[in-house]
Amino acid sequence: MSSETTLVLVKPDGVQRSLSGEIIRRLEQTGLKLVGLKLMQVSTELAGRHYAEHEGKPFYEGLVNYITASPVVALALEGPDAIAITRKMMGVTKPAEAAPGTIRGDFGVDIGRNLIHGSANAEDAEREVALFFTSDELLRWERTNEGWITE
């Protein structure tokens, strides 16, 4: 089974609400492997590159202001189906519609403050991981219990 790497951001509201550790814990408990982790302040330039697909839309400025307002925790997670597993754990974008047991379902109340970002697909993941991590910030390491997580 091939492995993939995805980007996850604990957004400013997640950091401000002290949910970073809980969010990371939940994602790690799935069996995904943490290969990159940092607390960072997103610059306006980085936010613009991250949200480039939304440039010109009415909500673009709000996205940039939000993601740059406070630190984020950036994670790179690796494993088989890492993108799909992460998206499932996040829950749908609108917290009121997110299933109980998902991050947004358990902790979110507002679509504009939905705690977490995860890459939507393999193309986005490759681009986003490269935006937030240099290659030397991603650690490739062997987990000793891997045989108990994947076949």
ROKE-872680 format. One record per atom (N, C-alpha, C): residue in one letter; z, x, y. Coordinates in Angstrom, 2 decimals. Example, Ala and Ser with C-alpha at 12.3 -4.5 7.8 and 13.67 -1.06 7.14 Angstrom:
2
{pt "A", {7.80, 13.19, -5.69}}
{pt "A", {7.80, 12.30, -4.50}}
{pt "A", {7.80, 13.20, -3.30}}
{pt "S", {7.08, 12.85, -2.25}}
{pt "S", {7.14, 13.67, -1.06}}
{pt "S", {7.87, 12.90, 0.03}}
% end
This chain:
151
{pt "M", {0.00, 0.85, -1.17}}
{pt "M", {0.00, 0.00, 0.00}}
{pt "M", {0.00, 0.90, 1.24}}
{pt "S", {-0.91, 0.64, 2.17}}
{pt "S", {-1.00, 1.48, 3.35}}
{pt "S", {0.05, 1.09, 4.38}}
{pt "S", {0.43, 2.06, 5.16}}
{pt "S", {1.46, 1.87, 6.17}}
{pt "S", {0.81, 1.75, 7.54}}
{pt "E", {1.46, 1.05, 8.44}}
{pt "E", {0.98, 0.96, 9.81}}
{pt "E", {2.16, 1.16, 10.75}}
{pt "T", {1.84, 1.50, 11.98}}
{pt "T", {2.86, 1.71, 13.00}}
{pt "T", {2.66, 0.68, 14.10}}
{pt "T", {3.75, 0.12, 14.59}}
{pt "T", {3.69, -0.88, 15.65}}
{pt "T", {4.66, -0.53, 16.76}}
{pt "L", {4.37, -1.04, 17.94}}
{pt "L", {5.27, -0.86, 19.08}}
{pt "L", {6.13, -2.10, 19.24}}
{pt "V", {7.39, -1.88, 19.54}}
{pt "V", {8.32, -2.94, 19.90}}
{pt "V", {9.00, -2.51, 21.19}}
{pt "L", {9.12, -3.43, 22.12}}
{pt "L", {9.90, -3.20, 23.33}}
{pt "L", {11.03, -4.22, 23.38}}
{pt "V", {12.25, -3.73, 23.53}}
{pt "V", {13.34, -4.61, 23.90}}
{pt "V", {13.20, -4.70, 25.41}}
{pt "K", {12.81, -5.87, 25.87}}
{pt "K", {12.49, -6.06, 27.28}}
{pt "K", {13.74, -6.00, 28.16}}
{pt "P", {13.54, -5.94, 29.49}}
{pt "P", {14.69, -5.81, 30.39}}
{pt "P", {15.80, -6.83, 30.16}}
{pt "D", {15.45, -8.09, 29.85}}
{pt "D", {16.51, -9.08, 29.63}}
{pt "D", {17.31, -8.78, 28.38}}
{pt "G", {16.66, -8.24, 27.34}}
{pt "G", {17.37, -7.84, 26.13}}
{pt "G", {18.33, -6.69, 26.38}}
{pt "V", {17.88, -5.72, 27.18}}
{pt "V", {18.74, -4.59, 27.53}}
{pt "V", {19.90, -5.07, 28.39}}
{pt "Q", {19.60, -5.88, 29.42}}
{pt "Q", {20.65, -6.38, 30.32}}
{pt "Q", {21.68, -7.23, 29.59}}
{pt "R", {21.26, -7.93, 28.55}}
{pt "R", {22.17, -8.79, 27.79}}
{pt "R", {22.85, -8.05, 26.63}}
{pt "S", {22.66, -6.72, 26.56}}
{pt "S", {23.27, -5.88, 25.52}}
{pt "S", {22.86, -6.30, 24.11}}
{pt "L", {21.59, -6.66, 23.94}}
{pt "L", {21.07, -7.07, 22.64}}
{pt "L", {20.22, -5.99, 21.97}}
{pt "S", {20.07, -4.84, 22.60}}
{pt "S", {19.22, -3.78, 22.04}}
{pt "S", {19.64, -3.40, 20.63}}
{pt "G", {20.91, -3.13, 20.44}}
{pt "G", {21.40, -2.71, 19.12}}
{pt "G", {21.18, -3.77, 18.06}}
{pt "E", {21.44, -5.02, 18.39}}
{pt "E", {21.26, -6.13, 17.45}}
{pt "E", {19.78, -6.28, 17.09}}
{pt "I", {18.91, -6.16, 18.07}}
{pt "I", {17.47, -6.29, 17.80}}
{pt "I", {16.99, -5.15, 16.91}}
{pt "I", {17.40, -3.94, 17.22}}
{pt "I", {17.02, -2.78, 16.40}}
{pt "I", {17.57, -2.95, 14.98}}
{pt "R", {18.81, -3.37, 14.87}}
{pt "R", {19.44, -3.57, 13.55}}
{pt "R", {18.62, -4.55, 12.71}}
{pt "R", {18.27, -5.67, 13.30}}
{pt "R", {17.51, -6.69, 12.55}}
{pt "R", {16.16, -6.14, 12.09}}
{pt "L", {15.49, -5.41, 12.95}}
{pt "L", {14.19, -4.86, 12.57}}
{pt "L", {14.33, -3.79, 11.49}}
{pt "E", {15.33, -2.93, 11.61}}
{pt "E", {15.54, -1.91, 10.58}}
{pt "E", {15.91, -2.53, 9.24}}
{pt "Q", {16.66, -3.61, 9.25}}
{pt "Q", {17.08, -4.23, 8.01}}
{pt "Q", {15.93, -4.84, 7.22}}
{pt "T", {14.78, -5.02, 7.85}}
{pt "T", {13.62, -5.51, 7.11}}
{pt "T", {13.10, -4.46, 6.14}}
{pt "G", {13.43, -3.18, 6.40}}
{pt "G", {12.90, -2.07, 5.62}}
{pt "G", {11.89, -1.26, 6.40}}
{pt "L", {11.54, -1.71, 7.61}}
{pt "L", {10.66, -0.90, 8.45}}
{pt "L", {11.38, 0.37, 8.85}}
{pt "K", {10.62, 1.44, 8.99}}
{pt "K", {11.20, 2.75, 9.30}}
{pt "K", {11.01, 3.06, 10.77}}
{pt "L", {12.10, 3.46, 11.42}}
{pt "L", {12.08, 3.85, 12.81}}
{pt "L", {11.48, 5.25, 12.92}}
{pt "V", {10.38, 5.38, 13.66}}
{pt "V", {9.74, 6.69, 13.83}}
{pt "V", {9.72, 7.13, 15.29}}
{pt "G", {10.11, 6.24, 16.20}}
{pt "G", {10.21, 6.57, 17.62}}
{pt "G", {11.19, 5.63, 18.29}}
{pt "L", {11.98, 6.17, 19.22}}
{pt "L", {12.99, 5.37, 19.91}}
{pt "L", {13.34, 6.03, 21.22}}
{pt "K", {13.29, 5.24, 22.31}}
{pt "K", {13.76, 5.78, 23.58}}
{pt "K", {14.08, 4.66, 24.57}}
{pt "L", {15.06, 4.95, 25.42}}
{pt "L", {15.41, 4.11, 26.54}}
{pt "L", {14.60, 4.64, 27.71}}
{pt "M", {13.89, 3.76, 28.40}}
{pt "M", {13.04, 4.24, 29.48}}
{pt "M", {12.88, 3.20, 30.58}}
{pt "Q", {12.55, 3.69, 31.75}}
{pt "Q", {12.19, 2.84, 32.87}}
{pt "Q", {10.66, 2.79, 32.91}}
{pt "V", {10.08, 1.62, 32.80}}
{pt "V", {8.63, 1.47, 32.82}}
{pt "V", {8.15, 1.56, 34.27}}
{pt "S", {7.22, 2.46, 34.52}}
{pt "S", {6.65, 2.59, 35.86}}
{pt "S", {5.64, 1.47, 36.11}}
{pt "T", {5.32, 1.24, 37.36}}
{pt "T", {4.31, 0.24, 37.71}}
{pt "T", {2.97, 0.62, 37.09}}
{pt "E", {2.66, 1.92, 37.07}}
{pt "E", {1.40, 2.40, 36.49}}
{pt "E", {1.35, 2.11, 35.00}}
{pt "L", {2.42, 2.41, 34.27}}
{pt "L", {2.46, 2.13, 32.84}}
{pt "L", {2.40, 0.63, 32.58}}
{pt "A", {3.11, -0.15, 33.37}}
{pt "A", {3.08, -1.61, 33.21}}
{pt "A", {1.66, -2.12, 33.40}}
{pt "G", {0.96, -1.59, 34.38}}
{pt "G", {-0.42, -2.00, 34.62}}
{pt "G", {-1.32, -1.69, 33.45}}
{pt "R", {-1.13, -0.54, 32.84}}
{pt "R", {-1.93, -0.17, 31.67}}
{pt "R", {-1.56, -1.04, 30.47}}
{pt "H", {-0.27, -1.31, 30.31}}
{pt "H", {0.19, -2.12, 29.19}}
{pt "H", {-0.33, -3.56, 29.29}}
{pt "Y", {-0.32, -4.11, 30.49}}
{pt "Y", {-0.74, -5.50, 30.70}}
{pt "Y", {-2.17, -5.61, 31.26}}
{pt "A", {-2.98, -4.59, 31.07}}
{pt "A", {-4.33, -4.55, 31.65}}
{pt "A", {-5.15, -5.78, 31.32}}
{pt "E", {-5.01, -6.34, 30.13}}
{pt "E", {-5.79, -7.51, 29.73}}
{pt "E", {-5.47, -8.75, 30.57}}
{pt "H", {-4.32, -8.73, 31.24}}
{pt "H", {-3.91, -9.88, 32.05}}
{pt "H", {-4.18, -9.68, 33.55}}
{pt "E", {-4.69, -8.52, 33.91}}
{pt "E", {-4.94, -8.25, 35.32}}
{pt "E", {-5.86, -9.33, 35.91}}
{pt "G", {-5.51, -9.82, 37.10}}
{pt "G", {-6.29, -10.87, 37.75}}
{pt "G", {-5.81, -12.28, 37.43}}
{pt "K", {-4.95, -12.41, 36.42}}
{pt "K", {-4.42, -13.73, 36.08}}
{pt "K", {-3.22, -14.04, 36.99}}
{pt "P", {-2.93, -15.30, 37.21}}
{pt "P", {-1.86, -15.67, 38.15}}
{pt "P", {-0.48, -15.12, 37.78}}
{pt "F", {-0.23, -14.89, 36.51}}
{pt "F", {1.10, -14.44, 36.07}}
{pt "F", {1.21, -12.92, 35.96}}
{pt "Y", {0.13, -12.19, 36.22}}
{pt "Y", {0.10, -10.73, 36.04}}
{pt "Y", {1.20, -10.03, 36.86}}
{pt "E", {1.28, -10.33, 38.14}}
{pt "E", {2.26, -9.67, 39.00}}
{pt "E", {3.69, -9.91, 38.50}}
{pt "G", {3.96, -11.12, 38.03}}
{pt "G", {5.27, -11.44, 37.49}}
{pt "G", {5.59, -10.61, 36.25}}
{pt "L", {4.60, -10.41, 35.38}}
{pt "L", {4.79, -9.57, 34.19}}
{pt "L", {5.16, -8.15, 34.58}}
{pt "V", {4.41, -7.59, 35.52}}
{pt "V", {4.65, -6.21, 35.96}}
{pt "V", {6.03, -6.10, 36.61}}
{pt "N", {6.37, -7.05, 37.48}}
{pt "N", {7.68, -7.01, 38.13}}
{pt "N", {8.82, -7.11, 37.12}}
{pt "Y", {8.64, -7.95, 36.13}}
{pt "Y", {9.67, -8.15, 35.09}}
{pt "Y", {9.88, -6.90, 34.25}}
{pt "I", {8.81, -6.31, 33.74}}
{pt "I", {8.94, -5.18, 32.81}}
{pt "I", {9.41, -3.91, 33.52}}
{pt "T", {9.24, -3.86, 34.85}}
{pt "T", {9.67, -2.69, 35.61}}
{pt "T", {11.02, -2.88, 36.28}}
{pt "A", {11.62, -4.06, 36.15}}
{pt "A", {12.85, -4.39, 36.86}}
{pt "A", {14.10, -3.70, 36.32}}
{pt "S", {14.06, -3.28, 35.07}}
{pt "S", {15.25, -2.72, 34.42}}
{pt "S", {14.74, -1.91, 33.22}}
{pt "P", {15.56, -1.03, 32.67}}
{pt "P", {15.10, -0.25, 31.51}}
{pt "P", {14.70, -1.13, 30.32}}
{pt "V", {13.87, -0.56, 29.48}}
{pt "V", {13.50, -1.14, 28.19}}
{pt "V", {13.86, -0.14, 27.11}}
{pt "V", {13.95, -0.62, 25.89}}
{pt "V", {14.06, 0.26, 24.74}}
{pt "V", {12.74, 0.16, 24.00}}
{pt "A", {12.07, 1.30, 23.85}}
{pt "A", {10.79, 1.35, 23.15}}
{pt "A", {11.03, 1.87, 21.74}}
{pt "L", {10.45, 1.18, 20.76}}
{pt "L", {10.56, 1.59, 19.36}}
{pt "L", {9.16, 1.68, 18.76}}
{pt "A", {8.99, 2.63, 17.89}}
{pt "A", {7.81, 2.66, 17.04}}
{pt "A", {8.33, 2.47, 15.62}}
{pt "L", {7.82, 1.45, 14.95}}
{pt "L", {8.25, 1.13, 13.59}}
{pt "L", {7.08, 1.30, 12.64}}
{pt "E", {7.38, 1.79, 11.45}}
{pt "E", {6.34, 2.09, 10.47}}
{pt "E", {6.66, 1.43, 9.15}}
{pt "G", {5.62, 0.98, 8.48}}
{pt "G", {5.78, 0.42, 7.15}}
{pt "G", {4.59, -0.45, 6.80}}
{pt "P", {4.50, -0.86, 5.54}}
{pt "P", {3.46, -1.79, 5.14}}
{pt "P", {3.62, -3.10, 5.91}}
{pt "D", {2.55, -3.60, 6.49}}
{pt "D", {2.58, -4.86, 7.25}}
{pt "D", {3.59, -4.85, 8.39}}
{pt "A", {3.79, -3.68, 9.00}}
{pt "A", {4.79, -3.56, 10.07}}
{pt "A", {4.54, -4.54, 11.21}}
{pt "I", {3.28, -4.76, 11.55}}
{pt "I", {2.96, -5.66, 12.67}}
{pt "I", {3.36, -7.09, 12.31}}
{pt "A", {2.93, -7.57, 11.17}}
{pt "A", {3.23, -8.95, 10.76}}
{pt "A", {4.72, -9.17, 10.56}}
{pt "I", {5.40, -8.20, 9.97}}
{pt "I", {6.84, -8.34, 9.75}}
{pt "I", {7.57, -8.40, 11.09}}
{pt "T", {7.19, -7.52, 12.00}}
{pt "T", {7.82, -7.53, 13.32}}
{pt "T", {7.59, -8.84, 14.05}}
{pt "R", {6.36, -9.33, 14.02}}
{pt "R", {6.03, -10.59, 14.71}}
{pt "R", {6.82, -11.76, 14.10}}
{pt "K", {6.98, -11.75, 12.79}}
{pt "K", {7.76, -12.80, 12.14}}
{pt "K", {9.22, -12.75, 12.57}}
{pt "M", {9.78, -11.54, 12.65}}
{pt "M", {11.18, -11.37, 13.06}}
{pt "M", {11.39, -11.76, 14.53}}
{pt "M", {10.37, -11.54, 15.36}}
{pt "M", {10.47, -11.88, 16.78}}
{pt "M", {10.56, -13.38, 16.99}}
{pt "G", {9.77, -14.13, 16.26}}
{pt "G", {9.65, -15.57, 16.48}}
{pt "G", {8.57, -15.83, 17.52}}
{pt "V", {8.17, -17.07, 17.64}}
{pt "V", {7.10, -17.42, 18.59}}
{pt "V", {7.57, -17.16, 20.02}}
{pt "T", {6.60, -17.04, 20.92}}
{pt "T", {6.88, -16.65, 22.31}}
{pt "T", {7.85, -17.59, 23.01}}
{pt "K", {7.71, -18.87, 22.80}}
{pt "K", {8.58, -19.85, 23.47}}
{pt "K", {9.87, -20.00, 22.66}}
{pt "P", {10.99, -19.49, 23.16}}
{pt "P", {12.23, -19.52, 22.38}}
{pt "P", {12.62, -20.90, 21.86}}
{pt "A", {12.35, -21.95, 22.59}}
{pt "A", {12.72, -23.30, 22.14}}
{pt "A", {11.97, -23.71, 20.88}}
{pt "E", {10.85, -23.05, 20.61}}
{pt "E", {10.05, -23.35, 19.41}}
{pt "E", {10.22, -22.30, 18.32}}
{pt "A", {10.97, -21.25, 18.60}}
{pt "A", {11.17, -20.17, 17.63}}
{pt "A", {12.18, -20.60, 16.57}}
{pt "A", {11.90, -20.23, 15.34}}
{pt "A", {12.76, -20.62, 14.22}}
{pt "A", {14.12, -19.94, 14.29}}
{pt "P", {15.17, -20.65, 13.87}}
{pt "P", {16.47, -20.00, 13.73}}
{pt "P", {16.34, -18.80, 12.80}}
{pt "G", {17.07, -17.76, 13.10}}
{pt "G", {16.99, -16.54, 12.31}}
{pt "G", {16.03, -15.52, 12.91}}
{pt "T", {15.16, -15.96, 13.82}}
{pt "T", {14.31, -15.01, 14.53}}
{pt "T", {15.05, -14.54, 15.78}}
{pt "I", {14.61, -13.44, 16.33}}
{pt "I", {15.27, -12.89, 17.52}}
{pt "I", {15.20, -13.88, 18.67}}
{pt "R", {14.02, -14.41, 18.94}}
{pt "R", {13.88, -15.37, 20.04}}
{pt "R", {14.57, -16.70, 19.72}}
{pt "G", {14.53, -17.11, 18.47}}
{pt "G", {15.19, -18.35, 18.08}}
{pt "G", {16.69, -18.28, 18.20}}
{pt "D", {17.25, -17.12, 17.94}}
{pt "D", {18.71, -16.97, 18.00}}
{pt "D", {19.24, -16.63, 19.39}}
{pt "F", {18.45, -15.91, 20.19}}
{pt "F", {18.97, -15.40, 21.46}}
{pt "F", {18.22, -15.85, 22.70}}
{pt "G", {17.05, -16.44, 22.57}}
{pt "G", {16.24, -16.78, 23.73}}
{pt "G", {16.40, -18.22, 24.16}}
{pt "V", {16.21, -18.45, 25.46}}
{pt "V", {16.20, -19.81, 26.00}}
{pt "V", {15.04, -20.06, 26.95}}
{pt "D", {14.38, -19.01, 27.44}}
{pt "D", {13.35, -19.16, 28.46}}
{pt "D", {12.12, -18.36, 28.07}}
{pt "I", {10.95, -18.95, 28.18}}
{pt "I", {9.71, -18.27, 27.80}}
{pt "I", {9.48, -17.02, 28.65}}
{pt "G", {9.93, -17.04, 29.90}}
{pt "G", {9.77, -15.89, 30.78}}
{pt "G", {10.78, -14.79, 30.54}}
{pt "R", {11.78, -15.06, 29.73}}
{pt "R", {12.81, -14.07, 29.36}}
{pt "R", {12.95, -14.13, 27.85}}
{pt "N", {11.94, -13.62, 27.15}}
{pt "N", {11.90, -13.79, 25.70}}
{pt "N", {12.26, -12.53, 24.91}}
{pt "L", {12.94, -11.59, 25.57}}
{pt "L", {13.68, -10.49, 24.96}}
{pt "L", {12.88, -9.35, 24.35}}
{pt "I", {11.72, -9.61, 23.76}}
{pt "I", {11.10, -8.60, 22.92}}
{pt "I", {9.57, -8.69, 22.99}}
{pt "H", {8.95, -7.54, 22.90}}
{pt "H", {7.49, -7.47, 22.78}}
{pt "H", {7.18, -6.76, 21.48}}
{pt "G", {6.17, -7.22, 20.79}}
{pt "G", {5.67, -6.54, 19.60}}
{pt "G", {4.16, -6.59, 19.61}}
{pt "S", {3.53, -5.52, 19.17}}
{pt "S", {2.07, -5.46, 19.13}}
{pt "S", {1.51, -6.63, 18.34}}
{pt "A", {0.43, -7.21, 18.84}}
{pt "A", {-0.16, -8.41, 18.24}}
{pt "A", {-1.06, -8.11, 17.05}}
{pt "N", {-1.68, -6.94, 17.04}}
{pt "N", {-2.62, -6.59, 15.97}}
{pt "N", {-2.75, -5.07, 15.89}}
{pt "A", {-3.51, -4.58, 14.92}}
{pt "A", {-3.61, -3.13, 14.69}}
{pt "A", {-4.22, -2.40, 15.89}}
{pt "E", {-5.22, -3.01, 16.51}}
{pt "E", {-5.85, -2.37, 17.68}}
{pt "E", {-4.86, -2.24, 18.83}}
{pt "D", {-4.13, -3.33, 19.11}}
{pt "D", {-3.11, -3.29, 20.17}}
{pt "D", {-2.01, -2.29, 19.82}}
{pt "A", {-1.59, -2.26, 18.57}}
{pt "A", {-0.53, -1.35, 18.16}}
{pt "A", {-0.91, 0.10, 18.42}}
{pt "E", {-2.12, 0.47, 18.05}}
{pt "E", {-2.56, 1.86, 18.26}}
{pt "E", {-2.55, 2.21, 19.75}}
{pt "R", {-3.09, 1.31, 20.57}}
{pt "R", {-3.14, 1.54, 22.01}}
{pt "R", {-1.74, 1.57, 22.61}}
{pt "E", {-0.89, 0.62, 22.24}}
{pt "E", {0.44, 0.51, 22.83}}
{pt "E", {1.37, 1.65, 22.41}}
{pt "V", {1.33, 2.03, 21.15}}
{pt "V", {2.16, 3.16, 20.70}}
{pt "V", {1.80, 4.39, 21.52}}
{pt "A", {0.50, 4.63, 21.73}}
{pt "A", {0.05, 5.78, 22.50}}
{pt "A", {0.45, 5.70, 23.97}}
{pt "L", {0.59, 4.50, 24.50}}
{pt "L", {1.04, 4.34, 25.89}}
{pt "L", {2.50, 4.74, 26.06}}
{pt "F", {3.32, 4.42, 25.08}}
{pt "F", {4.76, 4.59, 25.22}}
{pt "F", {5.32, 5.84, 24.54}}
{pt "F", {4.55, 6.45, 23.63}}
{pt "F", {5.02, 7.64, 22.92}}
{pt "F", {3.94, 8.70, 22.86}}
{pt "T", {4.31, 9.95, 23.10}}
{pt "T", {3.40, 11.04, 22.83}}
{pt "T", {3.47, 11.33, 21.33}}
{pt "S", {2.47, 12.00, 20.80}}
{pt "S", {2.46, 12.27, 19.35}}
{pt "S", {3.68, 13.06, 18.90}}
{pt "D", {4.19, 13.95, 19.76}}
{pt "D", {5.36, 14.74, 19.35}}
{pt "D", {6.66, 13.96, 19.47}}
{pt "E", {6.63, 12.75, 20.03}}
{pt "E", {7.82, 11.89, 20.07}}
{pt "E", {7.92, 10.99, 18.84}}
{pt "L", {6.88, 10.97, 18.03}}
{pt "L", {6.89, 10.17, 16.80}}
{pt "L", {7.22, 11.09, 15.64}}
{pt "L", {8.28, 10.77, 14.93}}
{pt "L", {8.74, 11.61, 13.83}}
{pt "L", {8.26, 11.05, 12.50}}
{pt "R", {7.63, 11.87, 11.73}}
{pt "R", {7.24, 11.51, 10.37}}
{pt "R", {8.29, 12.12, 9.45}}
{pt "W", {8.99, 11.28, 8.75}}
{pt "W", {10.08, 11.75, 7.90}}
{pt "W", {10.14, 10.92, 6.64}}
{pt "E", {10.76, 11.49, 5.62}}
{pt "E", {10.88, 10.83, 4.32}}
{pt "E", {12.24, 10.15, 4.21}}
{pt "R", {12.22, 8.90, 3.87}}
{pt "R", {13.45, 8.13, 3.67}}
{pt "R", {13.79, 8.21, 2.18}}
{pt "T", {15.02, 8.56, 1.87}}
{pt "T", {15.39, 8.78, 0.48}}
{pt "T", {15.45, 7.51, -0.34}}
{pt "N", {15.61, 6.36, 0.28}}
{pt "N", {15.68, 5.10, -0.47}}
{pt "N", {14.36, 4.33, -0.47}}
{pt "E", {13.26, 4.97, -0.12}}
{pt "E", {11.97, 4.30, 0.01}}
{pt "E", {11.58, 3.51, -1.23}}
{pt "G", {11.88, 4.03, -2.41}}
{pt "G", {11.55, 3.36, -3.65}}
{pt "G", {12.27, 2.03, -3.86}}
{pt "W", {13.34, 1.83, -3.11}}
{pt "W", {14.08, 0.57, -3.18}}
{pt "W", {13.59, -0.43, -2.14}}
{pt "I", {12.67, 0.00, -1.28}}
{pt "I", {12.16, -0.86, -0.21}}
{pt "I", {10.73, -1.30, -0.51}}
{pt "T", {9.89, -0.35, -0.95}}
{pt "T", {8.50, -0.66, -1.28}}
{pt "T", {8.16, -0.10, -2.65}}
{pt "E", {7.20, -0.74, -3.30}}
{pt "E", {6.77, -0.25, -4.62}}
{pt "E", {5.81, 0.90, -4.45}}
% end
